[in-house]
Amino acid sequence: QVQLVESGGGLVQAGGSLTLSCVASGIVFSTRNMGWYRQGLRNSRTMVATIDRGYATEYADSVKGRFTISRDNAKSTISLQMNNLKPEDTDVYYCYGGALNDWGPGTQVTVSA
């Protein structure tokens, strides 16, 4: 059974930083292309950052230069370092495990002005 558990969300002031983590189980982690997505109340889920099994990364234009995604295959973990946070970064952030329906429950990130 695939399980993805996010942590690290919270409330932070604009300009601050947060680090999200996602621990995966039930998958062969090193073979998966992983990622972080975000979703608001009235929006569809959109890509924030992805990292493939070869460690290549992609970022949404809105977070380039501010967010960094990384992975630790030994710990079956991906992380998202979020710097210089802005109020428009506020959303629920989801860990994606690289296959249909492989999603974590989400973690709330709120950035106050």
Secondary structure, DSSP 8 states (H G I E B T S, - for coil): --EEEEE--EEEETT--EEEEEEEESS-GGG--EEEEEE-TTS--EEEEEE-TT--EEE-GGGTTTEEEEEEGGGTEEEEEE-S--GGG-EEEEEE-SSTT-B---EEEEEE-
